[in-house]
């Protein structure tokens, strides 16, 4: 009797919950129209979402991993069953970026999207830049604060941000880049010397997702980038995220906010829920979350161009800079900035920032540097031109 009275009290207060241990109880319940999945990972989330969509139930999810790897399959199923599949919280949870790209930029042509898309790696880079921490110290602190998992691979080795780049490519360009086609490099090989040189040359290092449309197709990459200190993304610090959009009509715009957390994620999830309910009431349900779609065409490597930073070690002897110039000039690449860092040893540390080169030229120069016994290539990073 007491249990029944307590259940009634909770029901009246709006706090009555029904817990189930079998997904079939949800799938087979005709009174449930919308299923929200916040489990994460691929399985069993994928199977549960497939079952919900197949039963003609609308789905809201924040599962970026699943959407990046199996989104096409799930969207096709949702379209076939004429139900909604919404996932605003999957990218930069506290920023309503997906719906903004789908709706507010509908009349514009987006040419490039740059994003600081992972709060953990951005927190670590902020500490490495502002306080001179090593990568190891920044990672340990991020783990102690709960920002990084005991296995931080997804965050620090760019995988999490690459998943988000896959999703952003759909909304910004109407093309879904496969995860395997998102070139990605993490932050674990960034040294305090790289950070110091970046500061000296007027840059800040951030892990940035870069999606752009060239004359031949779309290119997507996640990697550490040297950002000019006056670029809006350079001031995105801590666990915050930002998406910087370049377009023909608007020009440049940036959307800034928290990556995740209970309230930001819940806000995006409930926004999707409200949108579905409104469409149910308007009898317009079944339209895709993103209606912009084009066949995927990947850019040719020679059309993807950027300035680059090279950190090179070589014996401190005459003629080495001339030899480097010959290697770069042989590929038609010129220098923008050259710096020789002080060294107490017999080894010179040379830093070069180039003018724009293509991915094809970059690959050939890296091969030639590796083949030259007198040079040790420590790091190569993209530099965002001013």
Secondary structure, DSSP 8 states (H G I E B T S, - for coil): -HHHHHHHHHHHTT------S-THHHHT-TT--EEEE---SSTTHHHHHHHHHHTT-EEEE--HHHHHHHHHHHHHHHHHHT--EE-GGGSSTTS-HHHIIIIITTTS-EEEEEEE--HHHHHHHHHHHHS---HHHHHHHHHHTTSS-SS-HHHHTSHHHHHHHHHHHHHHHS----GGGSEE--STT--HHHHHHHHHHTEEEEEEEEEEE-SS-EEEEEEEEEEETTSGGGG--TTEEEEEEEETTTEEEEEEEES--HHHHHHHHHHHHHHHHHHHHHT-TT--S--------B--GGG-EEEEEEEEEEES-TTHHHHHHHHHHHTT--EEEEEEE--SSSEEEEEEEES-EEHHHHHHHHHHHHH-TTEEEEEEEEE---
